[in-house]
Amino acid sequence: MNVYNHPTAEGAQLLGSVDAGMGYEFDMLIAVVRLSDGALFMAEDRGCSCFSPFEGTTWDDMTPVTNGAEFARLCRLWRRQEDRAGRTGLVEDVERLIATVRRARKRRK
């Protein structure tokens, strides 16, 4: 399973992603909608470029998110983790992902 590289094949829609990785590393946060029921999930993964992001990640590995405020809170916590602090553009990228998810949730209602 790979909801990042092949979302449609996994019954998902990738709403957006943020990558705090540098060089040949990835440190990603994604927002995904499960198409069968419209449920929102978020997931994070990190590693080196020899692997694909979210390779082998299943629905059970992802965090279900029930509302936009919780999604925003979890994204901001992810951003503030010590090893990500001070990364250029990360604040803006995370806020952009939060806004994208808010818009997508409004369209689904």
Secondary structure, DSSP 8 states (H G I E B T S, - for coil): --TTT-TGGGTEEEEEEEE---TTEEEEEEEEEETTTTEEEEEEEEEETTS-TTTT--GGGSEEE-SHHHHHHHHHHHHHSGGGTT-TTHHHHHHHHHHHHHHHHHHH-
